[in-house]
Amino acid sequence: MEDLVQSGIDDIIMITSTHKTTLEAYFQDAPYLENLLASHGKTELLDLINKPKDMARYTFVRQEQQLGTAHALLQAKDLLDDGEPFIVVFGDMVFPPMMYEGMIAKYKET
């Protein structure tokens, strides 16, 4: 996520399967843990767990059936404006920020 945000992307839609809630939980508040860390003066750890959720706007969409990439994108179509550019990033593919920056620059050229 940091690489996406570093390249200027701050609106992130994640499409997950119905049974995989861990990823969504990772980007949500954890009041009990946050209060516990704060009360013990563990500000570095508190900052570390809050950093991912504070660096972008996340929307989660559930894909009831895994019918491929196009089907997954169709699940999120109502969240995109007509003609709005977007980048598809798979969770198991990691690229440096310059890769995303290059794609954005190329898009803006056309």
C-alpha positions as CSV (number, residue, x, y, z in Angstrom):
1,M,0.0,0.0,0.0
2,E,2.8,2.4,0.8
3,D,4.1,2.1,-2.7
4,L,0.7,2.9,-4.2
5,V,0.3,5.9,-1.9
6,Q,3.9,7.1,-2.5
7,S,3.1,7.2,-6.2
8,G,0.0,9.4,-5.7
9,I,-2.8,6.8,-5.3
10,D,-4.8,7.4,-2.2
11,D,-8.2,5.9,-3.0
12,I,-7.9,2.1,-2.8
13,I,-10.6,-0.5,-3.5
14,M,-9.8,-4.0,-2.4
15,I,-11.9,-6.9,-3.8
16,T,-11.8,-9.9,-1.5
17,S,-13.6,-13.2,-1.2
18,T,-16.5,-13.5,1.2
19,H,-14.5,-15.6,3.7
20,K,-11.4,-13.6,3.8
21,T,-12.0,-10.9,6.4
22,T,-8.4,-10.6,7.8
23,L,-7.3,-8.1,5.2
24,E,-10.2,-5.8,5.9
25,A,-9.7,-6.1,9.7
26,Y,-6.0,-5.1,9.2
27,F,-7.1,-1.7,7.9
28,Q,-9.8,-1.0,10.5
29,D,-9.5,0.6,14.0
30,A,-8.6,-1.7,16.9
31,P,-9.7,0.4,19.9
32,Y,-8.8,-2.2,22.5
33,L,-5.2,-2.7,21.1
34,E,-4.8,1.1,20.5
35,N,-5.8,2.0,24.0
36,L,-3.6,-0.8,25.5
37,L,-0.6,0.5,23.6
38,A,-1.3,4.1,24.5
39,S,-1.8,3.3,28.2
40,H,1.6,1.6,28.2
41,G,3.4,4.4,26.4
42,K,4.1,2.2,23.3
43,T,3.7,5.1,20.9
44,E,6.0,3.6,18.3
45,L,3.9,0.5,18.1
46,L,0.7,2.6,18.1
47,D,2.0,4.6,15.2
48,L,3.1,1.4,13.4
49,I,-0.4,-0.2,13.5
50,N,-2.1,3.1,12.6
51,K,0.1,4.0,9.7
52,P,-1.5,1.6,7.0
53,K,-5.0,2.6,7.8
54,D,-4.3,6.4,7.9
55,M,-2.4,6.7,4.6
56,A,-5.3,6.1,2.2
57,R,-9.0,5.7,1.8
58,Y,-9.9,2.1,1.6
59,T,-13.1,0.5,0.3
60,F,-13.7,-3.2,0.5
61,V,-15.9,-5.1,-1.9
62,R,-16.8,-8.8,-1.5
63,Q,-16.7,-11.1,-4.5
64,E,-19.2,-13.9,-3.8
65,Q,-17.8,-16.2,-6.4
66,Q,-14.2,-16.2,-7.8
67,L,-14.9,-16.0,-11.5
68,G,-11.8,-14.2,-12.6
69,T,-10.3,-10.8,-12.7
70,A,-13.0,-9.2,-15.0
71,H,-15.7,-10.5,-12.6
72,A,-13.9,-9.1,-9.7
73,L,-13.7,-5.7,-11.4
74,L,-17.4,-5.8,-12.2
75,Q,-18.0,-6.0,-8.4
76,A,-16.4,-2.6,-8.0
77,K,-17.8,-0.8,-11.1
78,D,-20.3,1.3,-9.1
79,L,-17.4,2.7,-7.1
80,L,-15.7,4.2,-10.2
81,D,-16.8,7.2,-12.1
82,D,-17.3,6.7,-15.8
83,G,-14.0,7.3,-17.6
84,E,-12.1,7.5,-14.3
85,P,-8.7,5.8,-14.7
86,F,-7.7,3.0,-12.3
87,I,-4.9,0.5,-11.8
88,V,-5.4,-3.1,-11.1
89,V,-2.9,-4.5,-8.6
90,F,-2.9,-8.1,-7.5
91,G,-2.0,-8.8,-3.9
92,D,0.8,-11.1,-4.7
93,M,2.5,-8.7,-7.1
94,V,4.8,-6.0,-5.7
95,F,6.3,-3.2,-7.7
96,P,8.3,-0.2,-6.7
97,P,6.5,3.2,-6.6
98,M,8.2,4.3,-9.8
99,M,6.4,1.6,-11.8
100,Y,3.0,3.0,-10.7
101,E,4.2,6.6,-11.3
102,G,5.3,5.6,-14.8
103,M,1.9,4.1,-15.6
104,I,0.2,7.3,-14.3
105,A,2.5,9.5,-16.3
106,K,1.9,7.5,-19.5
107,Y,-1.9,7.7,-19.0
108,K,-1.7,11.5,-18.6
109,E,0.3,11.7,-21.8
110,T,-2.6,10.2,-23.8
